Every structure is written in C-alpha cells, then in structure tokens.
Amino acid sequence: MPIVPTSAIGAKFIGWGTSLPEKIITNDDLSKTLDTSDEWIRERTGIERRHVGGTTASLSIESGRKAIQMAGIDPLTIDALVLSTTTPDRTVPATSATVQHGLGLRCGAFDVNAACSGFVYALVVGHGLVAMGMRRILVIGTDTLSRITDWSDRNTAVLFADGSGAAIIDAVSGPGHLLGWDFDADGSLEDLLYAEIGGTLHMEGKEVFRRAVRIMVDSAEKSLKASGLTSNEIDLVVPHQANLRIIEAACKRLDIPMSKTAIILQDTGNTSSATIPLALFDAADHGRIKSGDNVLLVGFGAGMTAASAVIKWNQS
C-alpha cells in the first residue's frame, strides 16, 4: 500500500474541462431496436440517456482546451500530457500524440490503458512526474466506447457511451492535494469484460457486478488507510459511473451515504476513463465541493483493474 512521501513535491488542480458529443441516445431510442424498455434499463443500471459520437482525439482536444482556458495558462508551459483511454483512434501512434498537436503543446505525451480505472491511474502518474521535477501536467480521460459496442446486444448496448474529462495539475510548495492512492489488477478475470482487436465488447454482467463491488471497496479502503482518513471523514465520493447498483453496494460497504456520492450516469452512461473526471468536475461546477473537502475517487475496469485516490480539494 503506497504512502505519499511527505518530502515529495505535491500538486493541485488549477483547471479542468469536459466534453460530451451532441448526439444523445435515450432508453426509448434503444427500445425501438432492442428487447428492452426505459423502465428495464433504469431499474437495472440507473442510466437514462447516453452521448455518442466524435473521436477520442477530438473529444480530448475539446476537454483539454477548456482545462487550459480555465487555468489561464500558456499551453507551452505544460510539461507532459497523459491520456487515459481504452479506445485509441489508431493502433499506432498513441492518440495522445494527436491531442498534443491539436492543443499546440510541446511536451512528452503518452497513453495509459487501465480501462475504466484509467483516469485515476493517469492522475497518480501525473503526480509522480511532478514529484520527479516537472511542474505542470495535463491529464485527460477519454473513451469512445460506442465504436466497440455491439448495438444489437442488450447486455452492453444500454451501458456504454462516449465522453472526455481533462485536468491540469500544477506543482505546489509542500504537500499537494493527493493524500493517498491505490492501484490493483487481477488478470485472471480479464475474460469477464473484453474486446478483441477489431471486435466489440463482451461482458459477463453478473460476475462483473460481484467482483466490481469487492475490488472497489478493497481499493478505497487501502487509499483511505494510506491517507490516514476514515470513511466518515470523506466529504464526497466520485465512483466510476458504470451502474448505480454497483455504486450503491460499494458505498454501503464503505459506510458512506449516497448523499455524499457524485452521480451523473443517468445522463452519460458508462464512458470508461471519462466517468470519474466527468462526475468530479460536474460536482465542482455545481458547488458540491468546497476548499478543504476530502474527496475519494474510486473505480474499477476491465483487466480487472481498480484504482482509487483521496484528494484534499484545492489544498493550498
């Protein structure tokens, strides 16, 4: 279980941005082509609509540009771009290269693929780069899952969608906002959720549900221990937005009320790497987080991966 060294150079958010495609597919739309209904989908997943369209690069460029504008910085001062995605636009090169060029950056750029846990992986990697001497990192989580979804499969078509969330973290003197974190993976479970190259997503839904709750809770507890906090001291949980039932079960085991949980999946569906930044920055934009609040980010994904982080919001 990693402990953030007190001697490490810290970082904090100075800007963020999000991007969702204009096209919206509702549950009623899906009921016209699938043996399903709005009531069936909402009851089992909590999802009501999802955004579909765009490329991973185009959505990333849009969210990244908004983050840069909010931070009020020169793009040339960004030292690295870390793009979390499981749906790159090409096999080669990394989509981060396209995004780097589109944003006018002059820095290192690379992709991270940890599926739906990816944004937290990328965020922690970004903090590691700061600790090693970089000053400013652009971290983006983007996926275009509609491209690898079988829209005739009721088990997956109702879940997945497209979106992007970006954040700029900046070095600070003294400890930053990352208090504790955890990564995990169990490769023996990779067949529960996968897509072959050129293929579409396959998922063992019931088993994913059971395993996801367990691995999310375990990771969250490790991050809480590393941060020195208890679940009672968490002001907001930002979970991976995969399924409302999974979120409810995980929060119950963590003894965190749903009133302290950021939920947007009803409007976005499961956007993989984008779900946590989309939910986090929606909460920030709507005043649900104040300076000094303790925020728990926690997700799970194909692999089966898990990642969590505890941050002190806007810690100076």
C-alpha positions as CSV (number, residue, x, y, z in Angstrom):
1,M,0.0,0.0,0.0
2,P,1.7,3.2,-1.2
3,I,2.1,6.2,1.2
4,V,2.7,9.6,-0.4
5,P,6.1,10.7,0.9
6,T,6.0,13.9,2.9
7,S,9.1,15.1,1.1
8,A,7.6,14.7,-2.4
9,I,6.7,17.8,-4.4
10,G,2.9,18.0,-4.5
11,A,0.4,19.3,-7.0
12,K,-3.2,20.5,-7.2
13,F,-5.9,21.1,-9.8
14,I,-5.7,24.5,-11.5
15,G,-8.1,23.9,-14.3
16,W,-10.5,21.4,-15.8
17,G,-12.8,20.8,-18.7
18,T,-15.2,18.2,-20.1
19,S,-16.6,17.2,-23.5
20,L,-19.7,15.2,-24.5
21,P,-20.9,14.5,-28.0
22,E,-24.0,16.3,-29.1
23,K,-25.8,13.1,-30.2
24,I,-27.9,11.6,-27.4
25,I,-29.4,8.1,-27.4
26,T,-32.2,7.7,-24.9
27,N,-33.5,4.4,-23.4
28,D,-36.7,4.9,-25.5
29,D,-34.5,5.1,-28.6
30,L,-32.8,1.7,-27.7
31,S,-36.2,0.1,-27.0
32,K,-37.0,0.5,-30.7
33,T,-34.2,-1.8,-31.8
34,L,-33.7,-4.0,-28.7
35,D,-35.9,-6.1,-26.5
36,T,-35.8,-3.6,-23.6
37,S,-37.5,-0.6,-22.2
38,D,-36.7,2.6,-20.4
39,E,-38.0,1.1,-17.1
40,W,-35.9,-2.0,-17.5
41,I,-32.7,-0.1,-18.2
42,R,-33.2,2.5,-15.4
43,E,-34.1,-0.2,-12.9
44,R,-31.0,-2.3,-13.6
45,T,-28.4,0.4,-14.3
46,G,-29.7,3.9,-13.4
47,I,-28.9,5.1,-16.9
48,E,-31.5,7.2,-18.9
49,R,-29.5,8.5,-21.8
50,R,-26.0,8.5,-23.2
51,H,-23.9,10.6,-25.6
52,V,-22.4,9.1,-28.7
53,G,-20.1,10.4,-31.3
54,G,-16.7,12.0,-32.0
55,T,-13.3,10.6,-31.9
56,T,-11.1,10.0,-28.8
57,A,-8.7,12.7,-30.1
58,S,-11.4,15.3,-30.9
59,L,-13.1,14.9,-27.5
60,S,-9.8,15.1,-25.7
61,I,-8.8,18.2,-27.6
62,E,-12.0,19.9,-26.6
63,S,-11.8,19.0,-22.9
64,G,-8.1,19.8,-22.8
65,R,-8.6,23.2,-24.4
66,K,-11.3,24.0,-21.8
67,A,-9.0,23.0,-19.0
68,I,-6.2,25.2,-20.4
69,Q,-8.6,28.1,-20.7
70,M,-9.9,27.7,-17.2
71,A,-6.3,27.6,-15.8
72,G,-5.4,30.7,-17.8
73,I,-2.0,29.2,-18.8
74,D,0.2,29.2,-21.9
75,P,-0.1,25.7,-23.5
76,L,3.7,25.7,-23.9
77,T,4.1,25.6,-20.1
78,I,2.7,22.1,-19.9
79,D,5.4,19.6,-19.3
80,A,3.6,16.4,-20.2
81,L,0.3,15.0,-21.5
82,V,-1.1,11.8,-20.0
83,L,-4.1,10.4,-21.9
84,S,-6.1,7.6,-20.3
85,T,-8.1,5.7,-22.9
86,T,-9.0,2.2,-23.9
87,T,-10.3,3.3,-27.3
88,P,-7.4,4.9,-29.1
89,D,-8.2,6.2,-32.6
90,R,-5.3,4.2,-34.1
91,T,-3.2,1.2,-33.1
92,V,-0.2,3.4,-33.8
93,P,0.6,6.2,-32.9
94,A,-0.8,6.8,-29.4
95,T,-3.8,9.1,-29.6
96,S,-2.0,11.4,-27.1
97,A,0.3,12.5,-30.0
98,T,-2.7,13.7,-32.0
99,V,-4.1,15.5,-28.9
100,Q,-0.7,17.1,-28.2
101,H,-0.5,18.5,-31.7
102,G,-4.2,19.6,-31.6
103,L,-3.6,21.6,-28.4
104,G,-0.4,23.2,-29.6
105,L,1.7,21.6,-26.8
106,R,5.4,21.0,-27.0
107,C,5.9,18.2,-24.4
108,G,6.0,14.5,-23.9
109,A,2.8,12.7,-24.5
110,F,1.7,9.1,-23.9
111,D,-1.4,6.9,-23.5
112,V,-2.4,4.9,-20.4
113,N,-4.8,2.0,-20.8
114,A,-6.3,0.7,-17.5
115,A,-9.8,0.7,-18.8
116,C,-12.4,2.4,-16.6
117,S,-9.8,2.8,-13.8
118,G,-7.6,4.7,-16.2
119,F,-8.1,8.3,-15.2
120,V,-7.0,7.6,-11.6
121,Y,-4.0,5.7,-12.9
122,A,-3.2,8.7,-15.1
123,L,-3.7,11.2,-12.3
124,V,-1.4,9.4,-10.0
125,V,1.2,9.1,-12.8
126,G,0.9,12.8,-13.3
127,H,1.6,13.4,-9.7
128,G,4.6,11.2,-10.0
129,L,6.0,13.2,-12.8
130,V,5.6,16.4,-10.7
131,A,7.4,14.7,-7.8
132,M,10.3,14.0,-10.2
133,G,10.7,17.6,-11.2
134,M,8.0,18.5,-13.8
135,R,5.8,21.5,-13.0
136,R,2.6,21.2,-15.0
137,I,0.8,18.1,-16.3
138,L,-2.3,17.8,-18.4
139,V,-4.3,14.6,-17.5
140,I,-7.1,13.5,-19.7
141,G,-9.6,10.6,-19.5
142,T,-11.4,9.9,-22.8
143,D,-13.2,7.0,-24.3
144,T,-15.4,6.4,-27.4
145,L,-16.9,3.1,-26.4
146,S,-19.7,3.4,-29.0
147,R,-17.1,2.3,-31.6
148,I,-16.6,-1.1,-29.9
149,T,-20.2,-1.7,-28.7
150,D,-22.4,-4.2,-30.4
151,W,-25.6,-2.2,-30.6
152,S,-27.7,-5.4,-31.1
153,D,-26.5,-6.8,-27.7
154,R,-28.9,-5.7,-24.9
155,N,-26.4,-6.5,-22.2
156,T,-23.8,-3.9,-23.4
157,A,-25.6,-1.5,-25.7
158,V,-27.6,0.0,-22.8
159,L,-24.4,0.8,-20.9
160,F,-21.7,2.3,-22.9
161,A,-21.1,5.8,-24.4
162,D,-18.5,8.5,-25.2
163,G,-17.0,11.4,-23.3
164,S,-13.9,13.1,-22.0
165,G,-12.7,14.9,-18.9
166,A,-9.4,16.8,-18.6
167,A,-7.5,18.3,-15.7
168,I,-4.3,20.4,-15.3
169,I,-2.3,19.7,-12.1
170,D,0.3,22.2,-11.1
171,A,3.3,21.8,-8.7
172,V,2.9,23.5,-5.3
173,S,5.4,24.1,-2.5
174,G,4.9,21.5,0.2
175,P,2.3,18.7,0.1
176,G,-0.3,18.8,-2.6
177,H,-3.8,17.5,-2.7
178,L,-3.0,13.8,-3.2
179,L,-3.3,12.2,0.3
180,G,-3.3,8.6,-0.6
181,W,-3.8,6.2,-3.6
182,D,-4.0,2.6,-4.6
183,F,-3.7,0.6,-7.8
184,D,-4.8,-3.0,-8.3
185,A,-5.4,-5.6,-11.0
186,D,-6.4,-9.2,-11.3
187,G,-5.5,-10.5,-14.8
188,S,-7.2,-13.9,-14.1
189,L,-10.5,-12.1,-14.5
190,E,-9.8,-10.5,-17.9
191,D,-12.4,-12.7,-19.7
192,L,-15.2,-11.1,-17.7
193,L,-15.0,-7.9,-19.8
194,Y,-13.0,-7.7,-23.0
195,A,-12.9,-6.7,-26.7
196,E,-10.6,-8.3,-29.2
197,I,-8.8,-6.1,-31.6
198,G,-11.3,-5.1,-34.3
199,G,-14.1,-6.6,-32.2
200,T,-16.8,-5.5,-29.8
201,L,-17.3,-5.6,-26.1
202,H,-18.2,-8.9,-24.3
203,M,-19.3,-8.8,-20.7
204,E,-20.3,-11.3,-18.0
205,G,-22.6,-8.9,-16.3
206,K,-23.4,-10.7,-13.1
207,E,-19.8,-11.7,-12.3
208,V,-18.6,-8.2,-13.2
209,F,-21.1,-6.8,-10.7
210,R,-19.9,-9.2,-7.9
211,R,-16.2,-8.7,-8.5
212,A,-16.5,-4.9,-9.1
213,V,-18.0,-4.2,-5.7
214,R,-15.4,-6.2,-3.9
215,I,-12.4,-4.7,-5.8
216,M,-13.7,-1.1,-5.5
217,V,-14.2,-1.4,-1.8
218,D,-10.8,-3.0,-1.2
219,S,-9.0,-0.3,-3.2
220,A,-10.9,2.5,-1.5
221,E,-10.1,1.1,1.9
222,K,-6.4,1.0,1.0
223,S,-6.4,4.6,-0.1
224,L,-8.2,5.7,3.0
225,K,-5.6,3.9,5.2
226,A,-2.8,5.5,3.2
227,S,-4.3,8.9,3.6
228,G,-4.9,8.5,7.4
229,L,-8.6,9.2,7.0
230,T,-11.7,7.2,7.7
231,S,-14.8,6.9,5.6
232,N,-16.6,9.2,7.9
233,E,-14.1,12.0,7.0
234,I,-14.9,11.8,3.3
235,D,-17.0,14.7,2.0
236,L,-17.6,13.3,-1.5
237,V,-17.1,10.0,-3.2
238,V,-16.6,10.1,-7.0
239,P,-17.1,6.5,-8.2
240,H,-16.7,5.0,-11.7
241,Q,-20.1,5.6,-13.3
242,A,-20.8,2.1,-14.5
243,N,-24.0,1.0,-12.8
244,L,-26.0,2.6,-10.0
245,R,-26.5,-0.7,-8.2
246,I,-22.7,-1.3,-8.1
247,I,-22.2,2.2,-6.7
248,E,-24.9,1.7,-4.0
249,A,-23.5,-1.6,-2.9
250,A,-19.9,-0.3,-2.7
251,C,-20.9,2.8,-0.8
252,K,-22.9,0.7,1.6
253,R,-19.9,-1.5,2.4
254,L,-17.7,1.6,2.9
255,D,-20.4,3.1,5.2
256,I,-20.7,6.2,3.0
257,P,-24.2,7.6,2.4
258,M,-25.3,8.0,-1.2
259,S,-25.9,11.7,-0.4
260,K,-22.1,12.1,-0.4
261,T,-21.8,10.5,-3.8
262,A,-21.4,12.2,-7.2
263,I,-23.8,10.6,-9.7
264,I,-24.2,11.6,-13.4
265,L,-24.5,8.2,-15.1
266,Q,-28.2,8.8,-15.7
267,D,-27.2,11.4,-18.3
268,T,-23.8,10.0,-19.6
269,G,-23.9,6.2,-19.3
270,N,-20.6,4.4,-18.9
271,T,-17.8,6.4,-20.6
272,S,-15.0,4.4,-19.1
273,S,-11.9,6.6,-18.5
274,A,-14.1,9.7,-18.7
275,T,-16.6,8.8,-16.0
276,I,-14.7,9.9,-12.9
277,P,-13.5,13.3,-14.3
278,L,-16.9,14.0,-15.7
279,A,-18.6,13.3,-12.4
280,L,-15.8,15.1,-10.4
281,F,-15.9,18.3,-12.4
282,D,-19.7,18.3,-12.6
283,A,-19.7,18.2,-8.8
284,A,-17.1,21.1,-8.7
285,D,-19.0,23.2,-11.2
286,H,-22.2,22.8,-9.2
287,G,-20.7,23.7,-5.8
288,R,-20.8,20.3,-4.3
289,I,-17.1,20.5,-3.2
290,K,-15.6,23.3,-1.2
291,S,-12.0,24.0,-0.4
292,G,-10.6,21.6,2.1
293,D,-13.0,18.8,1.4
294,N,-11.8,15.3,1.3
295,V,-12.7,13.6,-1.9
296,L,-12.5,9.9,-2.7
297,L,-12.1,8.8,-6.3
298,V,-12.6,5.1,-6.9
299,G,-13.1,3.0,-10.0
300,F,-12.8,-0.5,-11.5
301,G,-12.4,-1.7,-15.0
302,A,-11.6,-4.5,-17.4
303,G,-8.5,-6.3,-16.6
304,M,-9.8,-6.5,-13.9
305,T,-8.3,-3.2,-12.7
306,A,-9.1,-1.0,-9.8
307,A,-7.7,2.4,-8.7
308,S,-8.5,4.9,-6.0
309,A,-7.2,8.2,-4.7
310,V,-8.0,10.5,-1.8
311,I,-7.5,14.2,-2.5
312,K,-7.8,17.4,-0.5
313,W,-9.8,19.6,-2.7
314,N,-7.9,22.8,-3.7
315,Q,-5.5,22.5,-0.9
316,S,-3.1,25.5,-0.9
